[in-house]
Amino acid sequence: MKKIVIIGGVAGGMSAATRLRRLDPEASIIVIERSGFVSYANCGLPYYVGGVIADQASLLLQTPQSLDARFELDVRVESEVTQINRDSKKLTVQKKSGETYELEYDTLILSPGAQPIIPPIEGIERAHTLRTVEDVTRIAAAVASNPKSAVVIGGGFIGVESAENLVHKNISTTIVEAAPQLLGPIDPELAELVHHEVRKHEVNLRLGAGVTKITENSVQLADGSEIEAELVICAIGVKPDTTLAKGCGLEIGDRGGITVNEFGLTSDPNIYAIGDVAEKIDALDGEATLVPLANIANRQGRVAADHIMGRKVRPVATIGTAIVKVFDLTVASTGWNEKRLKARGINYQAIHTHPGSHAGYYPGSEQMALKLLVTKPDGKILGAQAVGGEGVDKRIDVIATAIRCELPAPELADLELAYAPPFGSAKDPVNMLGYIAENLLTGFTENVQWYDVRPMQAQGVTLLDVRTKDEYSRGAISGSINIPLDDLRERFEEIPDGKIMVYCQVGQRGHTATVLLRERGVNAVNLDGGYKTWVAAEPLT
Ligand SMILES: Cc1cc2nc3c(=O)[nH]c(=O)nc-3n(C[C@H](O)[C@H](O)[C@H](O)COP(=O)(O)OP(=O)(O)OC[C@H]3O[C@@H](n4cnc5c(N)ncnc54)[C@H](O)[C@@H]3O)c2cc1C
């Protein structure tokens, strides 16, 4: 009988355990879990803080008893593996009581997850981290004592979710983020929309700010300011929990996670590592990466189980698709962002659009900001981001699927996506990205980006606003001239000599105007995403 031991009984570990049982009714499968809970919904923890998820029990998806009854798994909670002896293939397990015992394995799966990064700041012990059910119980107890103020250190996904939930509890909340923007995976012009949203909900945002000290009731920043904070949550990121792996000499990669092959096998042929602790393979460049997300942890768990049982498996690679709710906004991304493409020196094309979530004439359509990044000239899709409301998730998921299937960007136009007015448009936003990509990649039109506007103006390029007079009067890029698209043929003589940068509200009328001008021999380019993208990014220009 095969003896398989799994360390960590949540996302990756429990996926592996249940799959193993389905594949082998005889195997001895033991899961060792340090906390008091297994198979809990850590992704739901922030919502328990805010009371959106009212009952803590609903976060607990299984118990050791239910897992034993259904899968005959030997799940041992409040038990910590403190050592791995690879020569004897034995683990040392310490119970909560302090008592220890040894456990043999034939195959070991490591799924201990990640550890919150704790910065070396004076008073940091006052800050809560949010990783486990025990953590959230402590935070919920602190919230129950009705603090008036809170500081969340870190503006990543968990930090932003935590802040939103503290606001739900009427706590005056500040997010302190060292980077100049929230939510690192998205690009700065889209992050500006997120900043606007959190400020709208009265979250105090301190970007580009470093915490120097946490006192009894405040957080001090490097610029000398002090923010009242009866409650402090530290969410500056996570790092793979490689304590055990290092202790037994497993190979650790450059990114700080356990080195594994595409099936999760470590440098030891009897040990697999899955989930947040393991380095992943980036599907876009084949290099090692860290993606601490639940989908890939679950997938790795299943693949490792299949591999252990000798089944044919597809290698796991990741594109890091993620989504987060920020008050009334949905923010989602997949693949690489523009910051990373620039840093890598990749020749790419960015495309910004602002489509409606469904047909504009059907009530309730919400405009989103949608961005696609593709290689030039071959149109390989490298990434996408979206910020908006309804329908953001669906567009990013379709593009994530397209990346996985290596669909060239122009072929997004060919996707037959479900359409009726309450749900989408006959030309879905994803189709539109395909049309635009085709126009740009074939050289039919040329786009420039929001960050090109001021430098091009400085070089003497004329900015032509082709929106209506009314739109122009409500706000325009300074220095631009206004000739509405419908007047353009008639007023062609007014177009100054030299290069013209055309813009409209979202880029669509600008495209038509650009084509018209180019047909008449004008060197015209279109401002990608139009005034809407530019004005969102204006604070960055
Ligand atoms: C608050 C929060 C919100 C999140 N939201 C999302 C989201 O919305 N979407 C998303 O995709 N991802 C989200 N994640 C990330 C996601 O939960 C993780 O990527 C995923 O759980 C990783 O799975 P894992 O199996 O590697 O580790 P985990 O699920 O963290 O499980 C590891 C377990 O191992 C145990 N353990 C560690 N060391 C030992 C030891 N020595 N002995 C015994 N047990 C040990 C730990 O107690 C822990 O329970 C969120 C995470 C958190 C904390």
The ligand as an ORCA input file, in Angstrom:
! r2SCAN-3c Opt
* xyz 0 1
  C      -6.974     36.547      2.560
  C      -6.652     35.838      1.278
  C      -7.439     36.071      0.158
  C      -7.140     35.424     -1.030
  N      -7.935     35.649     -2.118
  C      -7.682     34.996     -3.276
  C      -8.536     35.156     -4.383
  O      -9.538     35.883     -4.323
  N      -8.235     34.496     -5.525
  C      -7.144     33.669     -5.603
  O      -6.913     33.061     -6.658
  N      -6.323     33.477     -4.558
  C      -6.579     34.122     -3.394
  N      -5.755     33.921     -2.320
  C      -4.569     33.062     -2.484
  C      -4.918     31.598     -2.334
  O      -5.674     31.416     -1.181
  C      -3.632     30.790     -2.285
  O      -2.942     30.993     -3.487
  C      -3.874     29.313     -2.123
  O      -4.614     29.050     -0.969
  C      -2.538     28.575     -2.047
  O      -2.738     27.229     -1.780
  P      -1.633     26.387     -1.020
  O      -2.160     25.017     -0.922
  O      -0.333     26.613     -1.656
  O      -1.516     27.067      0.408
  P      -2.635     27.369      1.491
  O      -3.980     27.272      0.896
  O      -2.252     28.638      2.135
  O      -2.472     26.192      2.525
  C      -1.279     25.970      3.203
  C      -1.578     25.313      4.528
  O      -0.407     24.656      4.955
  C      -0.343     24.733      6.365
  N       1.053     24.527      6.780
  C       2.102     25.333      6.526
  N       3.232     24.813      7.047
  C       2.875     23.674      7.650
  C       3.611     22.694      8.374
  N       4.917     22.794      8.564
  N       2.928     21.635      8.867
  C       1.593     21.520      8.674
  N       0.861     22.422      8.004
  C       1.499     23.478      7.482
  C      -0.865     26.112      6.665
  O      -1.384     26.164      7.979
  C      -1.946     26.293      5.610
  O      -3.222     26.024      6.125
  C      -6.033     34.538     -1.104
  C      -5.256     34.295      0.022
  C      -5.565     34.934      1.202
  C      -4.732     34.661      2.415
*
